[in-house]
Amino acid sequence: MNFSQTAFMIQPTHTVCYVVRMVNGQSEYLLMQRCSEYLNGNWQMVTGSIQAGETAWQAALRELYEETSLKPKIFYKVDQVESFYELELDKILFGPIFLAIVNPEQAVRLSPTEHRCFIWKPLEEALKYLQFSNQRRIISFIEERYILQEPDPFFEIPYHENIHTLS
C-alpha cells in the first residue's frame, strides 16, 4: 500500500530516544539534566532535531551518540509519538519515540553544552524527575511494552554501526 497517497502524514520536527540499561534484571533509565538556556535544569532523555536528508531514526542514533557517546545493542521504534505546544513558535511539535537498550558497562560521556549531569534510575524513581506528563506516560509505556514484555520484532530497527544504513 502506498501510504503517501492514502493517509494524512505529519513531518516530525524532532526525535526522542529513551535509553535503558539492565542491571541485575532491573531496568534503569538514563536521565540528563539540561544546562542550556532552553528548559535549563529540566531532566530529560535524548532529544534533538532531525537534520536535512536524515530520517527520524537516524537522527535518534546520531543524537544518542552526540549527547552520551552510547551505542545501542538493541534499537526500537516505540509505538508512541511525543507532541507538545511550543509557545515561542505558536506551533504543536511532533516527534517519534525510540528506545535504545545499551550494555550496562558502557560509559556515558555527556555533551557539556547540553547537559550538566546524568543519573540512571529505575522507573518509579525516574518518574519523579520528569516534569512533563507526556514523558511520564511514555516511559511507563516503554517499561510495560518493551521491558516487561518481549516486544514484537516488528518494532526493532536493525542498523549498522554506520547509523545511516539498515542491516
C-alpha positions in Angstrom: 0.0 0.0 0.0 1.3 3.5 -0.9 0.6 5.4 2.4 1.7 8.7 0.8 -1.4 8.6 -1.3 -3.9 7.3 1.2 -3.1 8.8 4.6 -2.6 12.2 6.2 1.1 12.3 7.3 2.9 14.8 9.5 6.6 15.5 9.1 8.3 15.1 12.5 10.1 18.1 13.9 12.4 16.3 16.4 13.2 12.9 17.7 13.2 11.4 21.2 15.2 8.5 22.4 14.8 6.8 25.8 17.9 4.9 27.0 17.7 1.8 29.2 20.2 -0.5 30.7 19.5 -3.7 32.5 21.3 -4.1 35.9 20.7 -7.3 37.9 17.5 -7.9 35.9 16.1 -4.4 36.6 15.7 -1.6 34.1 17.4 1.7 34.7 16.6 4.8 32.6 19.1 7.4 31.7 18.0 11.0 32.6 20.1 14.0 31.8 19.8 17.5 33.3 19.8 20.3 30.7 22.3 23.2 31.1 21.2 25.2 28.1 19.0 28.3 28.3 16.0 26.4 27.0 14.5 24.3 29.8 17.6 24.8 32.0 17.6 22.3 34.9 15.0 20.1 33.3 15.6 16.3 33.4 15.1 14.6 30.1 16.0 11.8 27.8 18.0 12.2 24.5 16.3 14.7 22.2 17.2 16.5 19.1 16.3 18.0 15.7 16.2 15.9 12.5 18.7 17.3 10.0 18.1 17.7 6.3 18.4 14.3 4.5 18.1 12.4 7.7 15.4 10.0 8.8 14.0 10.3 12.4 15.6 7.0 13.5 19.0 8.2 12.1 18.6 11.4 14.0 17.8 9.5 17.2 21.0 7.4 16.8 23.1 10.5 16.0 21.7 12.4 18.9 22.2 9.4 21.2 25.9 9.3 20.3 26.4 13.1 20.3 24.8 13.6 23.7 26.0 10.4 25.5 28.6 8.6 23.4 26.4 5.5 23.8 25.6 3.0 21.1 22.6 0.7 21.5 22.8 -3.1 21.4 19.1 -3.1 20.5 17.2 -0.2 19.0 13.4 0.1 18.7 10.9 2.4 17.3 8.3 2.9 20.1 4.6 2.8 19.3 4.1 6.4 20.6 4.6 9.9 19.4 5.6 12.9 21.5 3.6 16.1 20.9 3.7 19.4 22.7 2.8 23.1 22.2 5.8 25.4 21.7 4.9 28.8 22.9 7.5 30.8 21.0 6.7 29.2 17.7 2.9 29.0 18.4 3.0 25.5 16.9 2.4 21.9 18.0 5.6 19.9 17.5 5.6 16.1 16.9 8.4 13.6 17.3 8.7 9.9 17.1 9.9 7.9 20.1 12.8 5.5 20.0 14.3 3.1 22.6 18.0 2.3 22.9 18.9 -0.6 25.1 22.5 -0.3 26.0 25.1 -2.5 27.7 25.5 -1.5 31.3 29.3 -1.4 31.0 29.1 1.5 28.5 30.3 4.8 29.9 28.2 7.9 29.4 30.1 11.0 28.2 27.8 14.0 28.1 27.9 16.8 25.7 28.8 19.7 28.1 26.9 22.3 26.0 23.6 20.4 26.5 23.7 18.6 29.8 25.3 19.2 33.2 24.9 15.7 34.7 23.1 12.4 34.3 21.6 9.7 36.5 20.4 6.1 36.0 17.1 5.4 37.8 14.5 2.6 37.8 11.1 3.5 36.5 9.4 4.6 39.8 12.3 6.9 40.7 12.7 8.2 37.1 9.0 9.3 37.1 9.8 11.7 39.9 12.4 13.5 37.8 10.2 14.0 34.7 8.3 17.3 34.7 6.1 16.6 31.7 3.1 14.2 31.8 3.8 13.1 28.3 7.3 11.9 29.3 5.9 10.1 32.3 3.3 8.4 30.2 5.8 7.3 27.5 8.4 6.0 29.9 5.7 3.9 31.7 4.5 2.6 28.3 8.1 1.6 27.4 8.5 -0.3 30.7 5.3 -2.1 30.2 5.6 -3.0 26.5 9.3 -3.2 25.8 11.0 -4.2 29.1 8.5 -6.3 31.0 7.2 -7.9 27.8 9.1 -9.2 24.8 8.5 -6.5 22.1 7.2 -7.6 18.7 10.2 -7.9 16.3 8.4 -5.5 14.0 9.5 -2.6 16.3 13.2 -3.4 16.2 15.3 -1.3 13.9 18.3 -3.3 12.6 21.2 -0.9 11.8 24.9 -0.9 11.1 27.5 1.0 13.1 27.2 3.4 10.2 24.0 4.9 11.6 22.7 5.8 8.1 22.2 2.3 6.9 19.9 -0.6 7.9 21.4 -4.1 8.2 
